[in-house]
């Protein structure tokens, strides 16, 4: 294959070189090189199906400045490539059917036009990925098979406008009113004090009733009378302590401050069944 390729190239250079010597209009060596390269490249591109590239090369070697022998082949091949080269006509519209012109079109990642004018656009045959872009519209991608020799193929596309979505407003941090531990302490003290008051009050009442049943007044034992008085005193003191403690717990609970949910500094007690610690504070629950 390499020997055949080299032989073809040798024949090409020889024939073009003869034409170069016979053509007075070709006066520069770079023109000769351009004709030879275009002549060879056009055939390579054509065999690969790259008709657009072949078309450009054939235009170069079909110029009057090229040798007559090469120019005749290029003109012939140019006619054949023009017949085989497919083209498309893109019609872009929005969701309401209105025609769009300011549309950028890319084929396989390469831009082919920045604005639609209704003219046919030549495209190499084969399977291509088309990308349609327009300001304020959603980008659309389509995979289209373009067939050789297919002329002015209609390619409709609909570009929907982008929805202007208002970003959601940030949600303010939740607030809470945690219960200070002192509320539970005072509440516990108050309940315990009231219970104590009730117990000693009942003991004093029960002992006093026993003495009345004995009809010993006013000669009842002094120890029993003193015990009743002490029990009454303890009951009264416990009742006062319980009332003050419960009142303090109520005041603290009603006036507790409001805090953001993220803030957990401090010591608080919440109902539950576990002991939870955090990096900021300690929360006792049961």
C-alpha positions in Angstrom: 0.0 0.0 0.0 2.8 2.4 0.8 4.6 1.6 -2.5 1.3 2.2 -4.4 0.8 5.5 -2.5 4.3 6.7 -3.3 3.9 5.7 -6.9 0.7 7.7 -7.2 2.3 10.7 -5.6 5.3 10.4 -7.9 3.0 10.4 -11.0 1.0 13.3 -9.6 4.1 15.4 -9.0 5.5 14.5 -12.4 2.3 15.4 -14.2 1.8 18.6 -12.3 5.5 19.5 -12.7 5.3 19.1 -16.5 2.3 21.3 -16.5 4.1 23.8 -14.3 6.9 24.0 -16.9 4.5 24.5 -19.7 2.4 27.1 -17.9 3.9 30.6 -18.1 1.3 32.0 -15.6 2.7 29.9 -12.8 5.8 31.8 -11.8 6.3 30.9 -8.1 7.4 27.7 -6.5 4.9 28.2 -3.6 2.0 28.2 -6.1 3.3 24.9 -7.5 3.4 23.4 -4.0 -0.1 24.7 -3.2 -1.5 23.1 -6.3 0.2 19.7 -5.6 -0.9 19.7 -1.9 -4.5 20.7 -2.8 -4.6 18.1 -5.6 -3.6 15.3 -3.2 -5.4 16.5 -0.1 -8.7 16.8 -2.0 -8.7 13.1 -2.9 -7.8 12.1 0.6 -10.7 14.2 2.1 -13.1 12.9 -0.5 -12.4 9.3 0.2 -12.8 10.0 4.0 -16.2 11.6 3.4 -15.0 15.1 4.4 -16.6 16.7 1.4 -16.4 20.3 2.9 -12.6 20.0 3.2 -12.3 18.4 -0.2 -14.4 21.2 -1.7 -12.0 23.8 -0.3 -8.9 22.0 -1.7 -10.5 21.5 -5.1 -11.2 25.2 -5.4 -7.5 25.8 -4.8 -6.3 23.3 -7.5 -9.0 24.4 -10.0 -7.6 27.9 -10.3 -6.2 29.1 -13.6 -2.8 29.5 -12.0 -2.5 25.7 -11.6 -1.2 23.4 -14.4 -3.8 22.5 -16.9 -3.6 18.7 -16.3 -4.3 19.1 -12.5 -6.8 21.9 -13.1 -9.0 19.7 -15.3 -9.1 16.9 -12.8 -9.9 19.4 -10.0 -12.7 21.0 -11.9 -14.2 17.6 -12.7 -14.0 16.5 -9.1 -15.3 19.8 -7.8 -18.5 19.3 -9.9 -18.9 15.8 -8.4 -18.3 16.9 -4.8 -20.8 19.8 -5.2 -23.4 17.3 -6.3 -22.7 15.0 -3.4 -22.3 17.6 -0.7 -25.5 17.8 1.3 -27.0 21.0 2.8 -29.5 21.9 5.4 -31.9 24.8 6.0 -32.5 25.5 9.7 -35.9 26.9 10.8 -35.9 28.0 14.5 -39.0 29.0 16.4 -40.0 29.7 20.0 -42.7 27.9 21.9 -45.3 30.3 20.5 -44.3 29.6 16.9 -42.4 32.9 16.4 -39.4 32.7 14.1 -36.0 33.1 15.7 -33.0 34.4 13.8 -30.3 35.1 16.4 -29.5 31.4 16.8 -25.9 30.1 17.0 -25.5 26.6 15.5 -22.7 24.2 16.3 -22.1 20.9 14.5 -20.1 18.3 16.5 -18.9 21.2 18.7 -17.8 23.4 15.8 -19.8 26.6 15.0 -21.2 26.8 11.5 -23.3 29.9 11.8 -24.0 32.7 14.3 -27.3 33.8 12.8 -30.0 32.2 10.7 -30.8 33.9 7.3 -32.8 31.2 5.6 -29.8 30.1 3.4 -28.8 26.5 2.9 -25.7 25.5 5.0 -23.4 22.7 3.5 -22.6 19.9 5.9 -20.6 16.7 5.5 -22.6 13.6 5.2 -23.0 11.4 8.2 -24.4 11.4 11.8 -23.8 14.8 13.5 -24.8 16.3 16.8 -26.3 19.7 16.3 -26.4 22.3 19.1 -28.7 25.3 18.9 -28.1 28.3 21.2 -30.1 31.6 21.6 -30.0 34.2 24.3 -32.7 33.8 26.8 -33.6 30.3 25.5 -32.9 26.8 26.5 -30.1 25.1 24.5 -31.3 22.3 22.3 -29.3 19.3 21.1 -30.3 17.1 18.2 -28.6 14.1 16.5 -29.3 14.2 12.8 -28.2 11.9 10.0 -27.3 13.9 6.9 -27.3 11.9 3.7 -25.0 12.4 0.8 -26.5 14.4 -2.1 -29.4 15.6 0.1 -30.0 19.3 -0.7 -31.7 22.0 1.4 -33.0 19.6 4.0 -35.3 21.3 6.4 -34.2 21.1 10.0 -36.9 22.6 12.3 -36.1 23.3 16.0 -38.0 24.8 18.8 -36.2 26.9 21.5 -38.2 27.4 24.6 -37.6 30.5 26.6 -35.8 30.1 30.0 -38.1 30.5 33.0 -37.2 33.3 35.3 -37.3 31.7 38.6 -37.1 33.8 41.7 -34.6 32.3 44.1 -36.3 31.2 47.3 -35.8 33.6 50.2 -33.6 32.3 52.9 -35.5 30.7 55.7 -34.9 32.5 59.0 -33.3 30.3 61.6 -35.9 28.7 63.9 -36.3 30.2 67.4 -36.9 28.4 70.6 -37.3 29.1 74.3 -35.4 26.5 76.1 -36.2 25.9 79.8 -33.4 26.8 82.2 -32.3 24.1 84.5 -33.2 26.3 87.5 -36.8 26.1 86.6 -36.7 22.3 87.1 -34.6 22.7 90.3 -37.1 25.2 91.9 -40.0 23.1 90.7 -38.6 20.0 92.3 -37.8 21.8 95.5 -41.3 23.3 95.5 -43.0 19.9 95.0 -40.8 18.3 97.6 -41.5 21.1 100.1 -45.3 20.8 99.6 -45.1 17.1 100.0 -43.2 17.6 103.2 -45.7 20.1 104.4 -48.5 17.7 103.8 -46.8 14.9 105.6 -46.0 16.8 108.7 -49.4 18.5 108.6 -51.1 15.1 108.5 -48.9 13.8 111.3 -49.7 16.7 113.6 -53.4 16.5 112.8 -53.4 12.7 113.4 -51.6 13.1 116.8 -53.9 15.9 117.9 -56.9 13.7 117.1 -55.5 10.9 119.2 -55.1 13.2 122.1 -58.7 14.5 121.8 -59.9 11.0 121.7 -58.1 10.4 125.0 -59.9 13.4 126.6 -56.6 14.4 128.3 -56.9 18.1 127.8 -55.7 20.2 129.4 -53.4 17.6 131.1 -52.0 15.9 128.0 -48.4 14.8 128.0 -46.1 17.8 127.3 -43.9 15.7 124.9 -46.9 14.9 122.7 -48.0 18.6 122.7 -44.5 19.7 121.8 -44.3 17.1 119.0 -47.5 18.4 117.5 -46.3 22.0 117.7 -43.0 21.1 115.9 -44.8 19.1 113.3 -47.1 22.0 112.6 -44.1 24.4 112.4 -42.2 22.2 110.0 -45.4 21.9 107.9 -45.8 25.7 107.8 -42.2 26.3 106.9 -42.2 23.6 104.2 -45.4 25.1 102.8 -43.8 28.5 102.6 -40.7 27.2 101.0 -42.7 25.2 98.5 -44.8 28.2 97.6 -41.8 30.4 97.1 -40.0 27.8 95.0 -42.9 27.1 92.7 -43.5 30.9 92.3 -39.9 31.4 91.4 -40.0 28.5 88.9 -43.1 30.0 87.3 -41.5 33.4 86.9 -38.3 32.0 85.4 -40.3 29.8 83.0 -42.5 32.7 81.8 -39.6 35.2 81.4 -37.1 32.7 79.8 -35.3 34.3 76.7 -35.8 33.3 73.1 -32.8 31.8 71.3 -32.0 30.7 67.8 -32.2 27.0 67.2 -28.5 26.8 66.3 -27.4 28.2 69.6 -27.1 25.6 72.2 -24.8 27.2 74.7 -25.8 26.9 78.3 -27.2 24.3 80.6 -30.8 23.1 80.0 -32.9 20.2 81.0 -35.4 18.7 78.6 -37.8 15.8 79.2 -36.5 12.5 77.8 -34.6 9.4 78.8 -31.0 10.1 78.0 -28.1 12.2 79.0 -26.8 14.2 76.0 -23.7 16.3 75.8 -22.7 18.7 73.0 -19.6 20.6 72.1 -21.3 23.9 73.1 -23.1 23.0 76.3 -24.6 20.1 78.3 -28.3 19.1 78.1 -29.6 16.8 80.8 -32.7 14.9 79.9 -34.5 12.0 81.6 
